[in-house]
Every structure is written in C-alpha cells, then in structure tokens.
Amino acid sequence: MNIIVNPGQLYEIELNFISNQIRHKMEKLKSFEEKESLLFEEVSVLLCNLGLLFTILVDSVVKVSVGKF
C-alpha cells in the first residue's frame, strides 16, 4: 500500500503544533511584555532571518495604531 504524503501539509501540521505550544506558554505568563518577548524569541527561531522583519512589521503596525488614537 502506497501512501502519498504532501510535504506542505506536514510542514503546516508541524507549525500548527509549535504555534499551539507557544500559545500555551504565553497563557502562563502574566505581563504583556513577557508574552511579547516570548513571541518574538520563538518567531525568530522559527523563521531565522525573518524574525527581524517580523519585529519591524509589528513595530510599524503598533506605531500606526497608536497614531490613530
């Protein structure tokens, strides 16, 4: 019996599992700063060079959101 596996789906399942583990860790933290720090740390590990880009993107969104108020 041959089973055809889509590698993209396996990658998605793995990322979903990792994301859920990060979310569970974040739920245990008290402050927003601790949660933010954990998220950026984990995203940097997962996405390697894209971690910095993620940080820049979030910072720019936060600045725009604060500017609207």
N, C-alpha and C positions, 0 to 999 in steps of 0.2 A: 504494500500500500504506500503510495507516494503522497506526501502532504506538501502542498505548495504554500510557502510562507512569504508574506510580503514584508521585507525588512523595514520598510517605512512604518508599518503598523507596530512592529516590535519596538522600534525606537520611540514611537508615540506612547506605547504602554509603559515603557521604562521611564520616560519623562513624567508621565502622569503619576507613577508611583513615587518618584523622587519629589515631585511637587506636593503630593499629599503628606509626605514625611516632613517637609519644610513647614507646611501649614500647621501640622500638629505641634512642631517645636515652637512656632510663633504663638500658638494659643496659650502656651505655658508661660510666655514672657509677659511682664507687666507693662512696661513703658513702650510707647510708640517708637522711641529711639532705638531700643533694643531689638524690636521687631524689624525696623528698617535696616539696621546694621546686619542682622542675620540674613535678611532677604538679599541685600547687596552682596554679601560674602558668598552665599550659595549660588547666586546667579553668575558671579564672577568665576566660580569654579566650574559651573556647568557650561558656560558659554565662552570661557577663556578670554579672548580679546574683546568679545562683545560686552563684557562686564562694564568696562569703562563707558562704552556707548550707552548702555542701559542707564548708568548713573547720570550721564549728561542729559539724556532724554527725560528722565524723571525730574531732574532739577529744573529743566526748562518748562515742563508742564506745571510744576509747583509754582514757579515764578509767574506764569501766565494766570494760573488760578487765583493766586493771592492778589495779583494786579486787578482782577475783575471785581474784587470786593473793595 
